[in-house]
Amino acid sequence: MPRSNDHSFSLRPRRLRRTENIRRVVRETRLSTDDLIAPQFVMPGENEHEEVSSMPDTYRYTIDRLVEKAKILDDLGVPAIALFPAIPDDKKTPDAAYALEPDHLYPNAIRALKDAVPELMVITDTALDPYNSDGHDGIVRDGRIVNDATIDVMCEMAVLHAEAGADIVAPSDMMDGR
């Protein structure tokens, strides 16, 4: 007569935890420095850094200090940084024109990073809000966001970043139609 066993399972997970090698083979998630992207913020100036008030223990760095930080991150095995610019207010305009200047803060930071740490992946942001005096992620005309003009500027920014050495160009803007 068959014996009933109330404790039978179709899966006995403990057998998959018996040895370290079995656990390594069947684990679902592994997180290491290889998986990290460090957000970094660049600002104008020399040999300075300042805390981002809304993000404690997060800093904006001048290009020279950013390069030092990037070398440390690379030594720690972090493969990538996501770079965000802190643009001075006097450079911000309604048309975000500073974003397209080939020799401004952001492309210079990209070039300096790639010169100093060539293998470090640099991810850039093509959003317009850092450059726009209105703070919008788009070009504003007559009180309205002009999508086509905004996309044109973002495309030019992407080319500028790529020419400066960016490995990945990522638009973070969340406007409709893009």
Backbone bond lengths (Angstrom), bond angles and torsions (degrees), N, CA, C in turn:
res aa  C-N    CA-C-N  psi(-1)  N-CA   C-N-CA  omega(-1)  CA-C   N-CA-C  phi
1 M - - - 1.441 - - 1.539 108.81 -
2 P 1.367 117.76 130.63 1.467 119.97 -178.95 1.534 110.60 -62.59
3 R 1.285 113.61 142.75 1.444 119.75 -178.86 1.529 109.72 -94.06
4 S 1.302 117.22 133.07 1.460 122.33 179.00 1.519 108.40 -87.64
5 N 1.321 115.68 136.05 1.455 119.76 178.96 1.515 107.53 -130.08
6 D 1.309 115.95 108.73 1.468 120.53 -179.32 1.521 112.45 -69.92
7 H 1.316 116.33 -11.91 1.461 119.79 -176.34 1.518 113.40 -103.52
8 S 1.302 117.27 16.29 1.458 118.43 -179.98 1.525 109.95 -82.09
9 F 1.311 114.81 139.82 1.457 121.43 178.50 1.521 108.14 -123.27
10 S 1.302 115.74 147.20 1.461 117.39 175.22 1.531 109.45 -74.54
11 L 1.330 117.17 -21.23 1.457 122.26 179.07 1.520 107.94 -131.13
12 R 1.265 117.57 130.28 1.475 122.67 177.18 1.539 107.01 -113.44
13 P 1.345 117.41 90.20 1.458 120.31 -172.34 1.526 115.17 -64.10
14 R 1.320 118.90 -25.04 1.467 119.44 -179.19 1.524 111.93 -60.16
15 R 1.304 117.22 -30.82 1.460 118.98 179.92 1.525 110.60 -63.58
16 L 1.330 117.14 -24.89 1.462 120.72 178.98 1.531 112.29 -85.25
17 R 1.303 116.30 1.18 1.466 120.77 179.55 1.530 112.11 -116.60
18 R 1.297 116.84 5.26 1.456 122.80 -171.22 1.531 113.39 -61.52
19 T 1.328 118.72 -42.82 1.468 120.97 -178.88 1.527 109.72 -129.91
20 E 1.324 115.57 161.33 1.471 120.62 179.20 1.524 110.88 -60.31
21 N 1.325 118.47 -42.31 1.465 120.25 -179.15 1.525 111.38 -65.00
22 I 1.314 117.82 -39.81 1.471 119.34 176.79 1.524 109.44 -63.86
23 R 1.313 117.24 -44.03 1.477 119.98 179.03 1.525 111.06 -61.34
24 R 1.331 117.66 -41.73 1.470 121.06 178.96 1.524 111.76 -61.43
25 V 1.316 116.63 -39.92 1.464 120.72 -176.59 1.525 111.84 -71.57
26 V 1.325 118.11 -36.12 1.468 119.82 -171.92 1.527 114.10 -102.97
27 R 1.314 118.19 -2.18 1.471 117.94 -178.91 1.527 110.65 -65.01
28 E 1.296 114.38 151.98 1.466 120.00 -176.33 1.519 112.35 -87.73
29 T 1.308 117.05 -41.22 1.455 120.15 -172.63 1.515 110.26 -130.42
30 R 1.304 114.33 137.46 1.453 120.78 174.61 1.518 107.00 -134.34
31 L 1.289 116.84 125.26 1.457 121.60 -179.27 1.521 108.61 -116.83
32 S 1.320 114.94 129.46 1.465 120.07 177.72 1.529 108.46 -142.98
33 T 1.319 115.95 177.56 1.464 119.37 177.73 1.527 111.23 -60.34
34 D 1.336 117.49 -23.77 1.468 121.12 177.44 1.522 112.16 -59.78
35 D 1.320 116.39 -22.41 1.464 122.00 -175.26 1.532 112.96 -96.55
36 L 1.308 117.88 -0.77 1.462 121.20 -172.26 1.524 112.76 -94.58
37 I 1.319 114.01 146.13 1.465 123.00 169.98 1.521 105.34 -126.15
38 A 1.317 117.04 120.64 1.462 121.33 -176.96 1.525 110.14 -92.48
39 P 1.333 118.08 117.99 1.471 118.92 174.84 1.525 109.63 -70.60
40 Q 1.308 116.15 133.63 1.460 121.82 179.92 1.526 108.87 -134.42
41 F 1.331 115.01 145.47 1.461 121.61 -176.14 1.521 108.91 -121.42
42 V 1.333 115.63 131.12 1.460 120.71 -177.62 1.523 109.41 -113.19
43 M 1.344 114.64 141.16 1.472 121.41 179.23 1.523 108.90 -134.38
44 P 1.327 117.01 161.86 1.464 119.69 178.77 1.534 111.12 -71.26
45 G 1.328 114.50 161.70 1.461 120.45 176.71 1.510 110.90 119.01
46 E 1.335 114.35 -169.90 1.463 120.88 178.68 1.517 109.76 -138.38
47 N 1.331 114.92 138.02 1.453 123.38 174.35 1.529 113.31 51.14
48 E 1.327 115.56 44.93 1.464 120.09 -179.36 1.529 109.93 -134.57
49 H 1.315 113.56 159.60 1.459 121.09 168.33 1.520 107.11 -151.81
50 E 1.317 115.56 154.99 1.461 120.46 177.98 1.518 108.71 -145.80
51 E 1.308 115.60 145.28 1.460 120.14 -178.95 1.526 110.23 -73.19
52 V 1.315 116.13 141.85 1.467 121.88 172.99 1.527 105.49 -81.42
53 S 1.323 116.86 112.14 1.468 120.42 -170.23 1.531 113.19 -59.41
54 S 1.309 117.54 -32.03 1.467 120.20 -178.72 1.529 112.89 -83.13
55 M 1.344 116.58 -6.06 1.470 121.40 -179.34 1.525 109.43 -136.03
56 P 1.332 117.60 84.95 1.468 120.08 -177.92 1.529 111.95 -53.08
57 D 1.330 115.15 143.14 1.466 123.90 -179.29 1.529 113.19 66.61
58 T 1.322 116.84 17.23 1.461 122.70 174.25 1.527 106.60 -117.59
59 Y 1.336 116.25 136.11 1.456 119.98 -172.16 1.518 112.80 -127.40
60 R 1.336 113.91 152.70 1.456 122.12 166.40 1.522 105.84 -95.51
61 Y 1.336 115.79 138.69 1.460 120.74 -178.20 1.521 109.95 -123.92
62 T 1.328 115.50 146.82 1.463 119.25 167.52 1.527 106.75 -71.12
63 I 1.316 116.43 164.08 1.470 120.17 -173.80 1.525 111.54 -55.64
64 D 1.327 118.03 -45.47 1.467 119.58 -178.48 1.532 111.83 -61.49
65 R 1.318 117.34 -40.96 1.473 120.61 178.79 1.533 110.92 -73.44
66 L 1.328 116.86 -32.45 1.467 120.99 176.94 1.529 110.40 -63.34
67 V 1.307 116.67 -40.63 1.466 120.98 178.04 1.528 109.88 -61.91
68 E 1.336 117.71 -42.84 1.473 121.03 176.67 1.528 110.54 -59.09
69 K 1.326 115.86 -46.11 1.465 121.13 179.50 1.529 110.82 -62.59
70 A 1.316 117.37 -41.11 1.467 121.49 179.73 1.524 111.11 -63.05
71 K 1.327 117.35 -38.70 1.471 120.49 177.57 1.525 110.74 -63.22
72 I 1.319 116.51 -40.57 1.469 120.52 177.79 1.523 110.22 -63.67
73 L 1.327 116.71 -46.36 1.461 120.45 178.97 1.522 110.93 -60.36
74 D 1.320 117.00 -42.25 1.463 121.03 178.14 1.528 110.77 -62.81
75 D 1.326 117.33 -42.90 1.465 120.97 178.01 1.525 111.69 -62.31
76 L 1.342 116.69 -30.94 1.465 121.13 178.56 1.532 112.44 -79.09
77 G 1.329 116.14 -8.62 1.462 119.64 179.02 1.515 114.59 93.81
78 V 1.326 117.78 8.43 1.465 120.86 176.44 1.526 106.95 -76.02
79 P 1.337 118.45 120.98 1.462 120.06 -171.20 1.528 115.64 -84.42
80 A 1.340 117.64 -12.14 1.470 118.12 -171.86 1.520 111.63 -151.63
81 I 1.325 114.12 152.28 1.462 120.07 168.72 1.522 108.01 -125.20
82 A 1.321 115.28 148.74 1.461 122.51 170.10 1.524 105.24 -104.78
83 L 1.307 116.22 118.14 1.464 121.73 -171.22 1.526 110.67 -101.66
84 F 1.335 115.12 132.01 1.464 121.70 179.86 1.526 108.58 -128.85
85 P 1.353 117.27 134.92 1.459 119.65 -178.14 1.535 112.85 -90.77
86 A 1.323 114.98 146.64 1.464 121.67 170.09 1.527 105.66 -109.43
87 I 1.305 115.55 100.47 1.457 122.11 -173.24 1.530 109.81 -91.27
88 P 1.339 118.21 130.92 1.467 120.57 178.49 1.529 111.23 -62.56
89 D 1.313 115.98 146.72 1.466 121.07 -178.04 1.522 112.86 -56.97
90 D 1.335 117.42 -34.36 1.472 119.15 -177.83 1.529 112.74 -70.70
91 K 1.315 118.29 -9.16 1.471 122.31 176.99 1.528 112.19 -98.99
92 K 1.321 116.94 -5.85 1.467 121.18 -177.54 1.525 110.43 -87.54
93 T 1.333 115.76 135.52 1.465 121.76 179.57 1.528 108.74 -139.90
94 P 1.343 117.33 163.56 1.472 119.57 179.08 1.536 113.61 -61.19
95 D 1.342 117.19 -25.40 1.467 119.86 -179.40 1.535 112.75 -98.87
96 A 1.338 117.04 2.68 1.470 123.03 178.09 1.529 112.25 55.03
97 A 1.323 117.04 34.80 1.462 122.17 -173.60 1.531 113.24 -59.82
98 Y 1.321 117.97 -32.72 1.468 121.46 -178.98 1.534 111.49 -59.84
99 A 1.308 116.63 -28.12 1.477 120.72 -179.71 1.522 111.92 -61.43
100 L 1.327 116.99 -22.87 1.473 120.47 -175.96 1.526 113.60 -102.34
101 E 1.323 117.45 2.05 1.463 119.38 177.29 1.527 108.48 -74.31
102 P 1.335 117.42 124.82 1.466 120.42 -173.30 1.529 114.68 -68.85
103 D 1.322 117.71 -17.61 1.460 120.35 -175.28 1.528 111.36 -119.46
104 H 1.335 116.70 38.63 1.464 117.84 179.13 1.530 111.06 -101.52
105 L 1.295 116.30 -176.44 1.464 124.44 -173.48 1.529 113.99 -47.25
106 Y 1.315 116.96 -51.50 1.469 120.36 -171.85 1.530 112.86 -67.07
107 P 1.344 119.83 -54.75 1.471 118.27 177.55 1.523 112.82 -61.69
108 N 1.330 117.43 -33.13 1.465 119.62 177.25 1.527 110.86 -65.59
109 A 1.314 116.90 -38.54 1.468 120.69 177.44 1.528 110.61 -65.97
110 I 1.316 116.66 -41.56 1.471 120.50 178.74 1.526 109.73 -60.60
111 R 1.325 116.52 -48.23 1.476 120.72 -179.96 1.531 111.19 -60.90
112 A 1.330 116.55 -43.96 1.468 120.12 -179.06 1.526 110.84 -63.67
113 L 1.321 117.25 -40.84 1.465 120.74 178.43 1.526 111.44 -64.06
114 K 1.318 116.75 -45.97 1.465 120.18 -177.81 1.535 111.12 -69.71
115 D 1.331 117.62 -31.68 1.468 120.08 175.99 1.525 111.11 -68.30
116 A 1.328 116.85 -40.81 1.461 121.45 -175.36 1.522 113.45 -82.07
117 V 1.320 116.87 -37.23 1.474 121.89 -176.30 1.536 107.50 -136.54
118 P 1.328 117.22 74.68 1.466 120.60 -171.56 1.528 115.19 -58.23
119 E 1.326 117.16 -32.43 1.467 120.04 -177.27 1.525 112.98 -80.99
120 L 1.320 118.07 -15.48 1.457 120.97 178.78 1.522 109.33 -68.54
121 M 1.311 116.86 127.11 1.459 120.54 179.46 1.537 108.53 -77.06
122 V 1.314 116.06 129.75 1.460 121.81 178.67 1.530 108.23 -111.44
123 I 1.324 114.49 119.54 1.465 122.04 178.12 1.516 106.71 -106.62
124 T 1.332 116.67 128.23 1.462 119.61 -178.60 1.524 110.72 -112.85
125 D 1.317 114.12 165.79 1.457 122.54 -176.87 1.528 108.69 -117.12
126 T 1.334 116.39 127.21 1.470 119.56 -179.07 1.527 113.42 -98.25
127 A 1.303 117.68 17.86 1.466 120.36 179.16 1.527 110.67 -67.18
128 L 1.326 115.79 149.84 1.463 120.58 -178.86 1.526 113.35 -92.90
129 D 1.327 118.33 -14.98 1.465 118.84 -174.93 1.533 114.41 -57.16
130 P 1.337 121.45 -32.25 1.467 117.84 177.25 1.527 113.46 -66.68
131 Y 1.330 117.34 -21.93 1.462 122.47 -174.42 1.527 113.54 -105.10
132 N 1.308 117.23 -13.06 1.453 122.04 -172.87 1.524 110.27 -91.64
133 S 1.315 117.14 126.59 1.463 121.06 -178.96 1.525 112.02 -65.51
134 D 1.325 117.35 -20.52 1.465 121.22 177.03 1.530 111.70 -86.02
135 G 1.337 116.67 -12.00 1.456 120.82 -178.44 1.515 113.72 80.76
136 H 1.327 117.05 4.15 1.463 120.94 179.92 1.527 111.04 -82.48
137 D 1.320 115.28 158.85 1.459 121.63 174.98 1.513 110.93 -87.42
138 G 1.306 117.61 16.69 1.451 120.71 -179.18 1.512 111.36 -148.49
139 I 1.322 115.55 164.67 1.461 122.48 175.54 1.528 107.72 -74.35
140 V 1.321 115.66 130.46 1.459 121.13 -177.85 1.526 109.29 -109.67
141 R 1.338 115.51 127.08 1.470 121.53 174.24 1.517 107.97 -132.88
142 D 1.301 115.90 129.58 1.466 122.01 -179.47 1.527 111.32 53.19
143 G 1.325 115.86 39.40 1.463 120.86 176.31 1.525 115.35 77.71
144 R 1.325 117.01 7.68 1.475 120.21 -178.46 1.523 110.52 -126.10
145 I 1.312 116.06 145.35 1.464 121.12 174.14 1.527 108.29 -72.66
146 V 1.324 116.32 129.06 1.451 122.05 179.06 1.536 107.36 -101.74
147 N 1.309 114.97 102.46 1.462 120.95 -171.75 1.525 113.31 -62.95
148 D 1.330 118.08 -48.01 1.462 120.06 -175.98 1.524 111.98 -62.64
149 A 1.323 117.12 -42.63 1.470 120.41 178.20 1.525 110.34 -65.27
150 T 1.320 116.47 -37.65 1.462 120.88 178.46 1.525 110.77 -63.98
151 I 1.311 116.91 -45.35 1.468 120.90 -179.97 1.525 110.30 -62.67
152 D 1.337 117.19 -39.55 1.467 119.98 177.12 1.529 111.16 -58.89
153 V 1.332 116.93 -45.11 1.464 120.70 179.84 1.525 110.20 -65.75
154 M 1.319 117.32 -42.31 1.469 120.24 179.80 1.532 111.45 -62.65
155 C 1.321 116.56 -37.70 1.473 119.97 177.18 1.522 110.84 -65.05
156 E 1.320 117.07 -43.00 1.459 120.45 177.39 1.530 110.82 -63.99
157 M 1.333 116.51 -39.02 1.466 120.09 176.63 1.523 110.68 -61.18
158 A 1.319 116.52 -44.11 1.466 120.92 -178.70 1.530 110.39 -59.29
159 V 1.329 116.84 -43.09 1.468 120.67 178.64 1.529 109.97 -64.86
160 L 1.321 117.11 -44.00 1.461 121.51 178.79 1.533 110.60 -58.54
161 H 1.325 117.12 -44.62 1.470 121.08 179.50 1.531 110.86 -64.50
162 A 1.325 115.91 -43.89 1.470 119.70 -179.83 1.529 110.66 -63.51
163 E 1.314 116.83 -43.22 1.468 120.20 178.86 1.525 111.69 -64.03
164 A 1.339 116.91 -29.50 1.468 120.94 178.56 1.526 111.44 -77.51
165 G 1.341 117.17 -15.48 1.458 119.75 176.77 1.514 115.63 120.57
166 A 1.322 118.27 4.41 1.473 120.02 179.34 1.521 109.95 -59.81
167 D 1.320 115.52 138.68 1.460 120.89 178.25 1.521 111.93 -85.23
168 I 1.319 116.11 -35.31 1.469 122.08 178.68 1.520 107.04 -136.39
169 V 1.311 116.53 133.28 1.464 122.48 176.00 1.525 106.91 -111.21
170 A 1.317 115.74 121.48 1.465 120.16 -172.74 1.525 111.02 -127.37
171 P 1.314 117.25 116.67 1.473 118.99 174.81 1.522 110.05 -78.99
172 S 1.326 116.70 119.11 1.465 119.48 179.01 1.521 111.45 -93.18
173 D 1.304 117.27 -6.73 1.462 119.28 -176.58 1.519 110.40 -65.57
174 M 1.311 115.18 148.05 1.469 120.69 -173.67 1.533 110.98 -121.97
175 M 1.299 116.97 35.23 1.460 120.19 -179.74 1.522 110.22 -77.87
176 D 1.320 115.93 153.93 1.465 121.09 177.91 1.524 109.88 -61.33
177 G 1.311 116.30 142.61 1.451 121.36 173.69 1.511 114.92 84.67
178 R 1.328 116.98 6.33 1.466 118.67 176.01 1.504 110.37 -143.12
